[in-house]
Amino acid sequence: MKIIIIGAGKVGCQIAKTLSSESHDVILIEKDNTVRQSAQNSLDVLTILGKGANVHTLEESGIKQADMLIAVTNSDKANILACMTAKQYSVPKKVARIRNIEYIHNNALSREQLGIDFVINPEIATAKQIVKLLKSPINVAQAESFAGGKMQLLELKIEEDFSFINQRLKDIKFEYPILVAAIFRKDKIIIPDGEEKIVLGDNLYVLIEKDNLLHLKEFYKLIHPQAVTPIRLGDKVISEDVIRNITGFFFLYILIFVICTFIMSLLRLDILSAMASVAATLGNVGPGLGLVGPAQNYAFIPPLGKITLILCMLLGRLEIYTVLILVVPEFWRK
């Protein structure tokens, strides 16, 4: 393929180097002669001095025979203009580097009208990578997708608090399939077998199916056995306030159950009947067990016991927090 690249910065030079190594015919256009000369000396490509949006410069580079144009200068407008010009010459594929997202989401002109087939936006690409890392349940240095997103390759840096330092890979057991594909150690790549040991300072490249990504919590616990990890429901983190409220409700419910059961037992009910009467009224389920079973009733219970069970019914039917808030002075002040 004949490919014209506009802009000999770091991005342009890297693209030119990669494409030329794959035997493509690459022409690099740069308006700064010093930058162009530097690229000429370091790359095996043809360089042309000029502005990438200039018609004469594009014709000199052979725009009429080009299969692709890649505009990656620092100017969004120049990149867009270059693609629009390439469209007039019927270049099949046109790629533009655009930093300002307003150009991308502009409703007045679509990418097709601008002549752009593919947009490169460094900020969006970086944001997506950050989101990908944040979604991982463990701390990773890098995350890459493979096989159409079905596989994830994670880079893990081995630090001092990792629990499996100096352990052989075959001795580390996981519930879900996890493959340590490579180890980067002292500027060398190691393809490990089961006998390979994890050493402080290693970078592990771990391959895992995307469906099992959430199960890497067990991997995290192996890495950081003393760490406190957030509780998740699906892919959402449960906040500390919610956990605190649920825990408080649970212990409050148990406390009320124990106190009321103790009161009922003092009224000469056997322990089964006392617990059943409190559970039935607090849970609003009707009949209980023992003396308050399905074939019995609550008529024999002394007045204090009936008052206790009525309070249990109110707490159960109206919710514990709703009833208790009525006795909080702050509620009435508001």
PyMOL commands that set and color helices and strands:
alter all, ss='L'
color gray80, all
select helices_A, chain A and resi 10-21+33-42+55-60+63-65+76-88+101-104+111-114+122-135+169-171+210-223+240-266+271-282+290-292+303-318+320-327+329-333
alter helices_A, ss='H'
color red, helices_A
select strands_A, chain A and resi 2-6+25-30+46-49+68-71+93-97+118-120+142-146+151-157+179-185+188-190+203-209+232-233+236-237
alter strands_A, ss='S'
color yellow, strands_A
deselect
rebuild
show_as cartoon
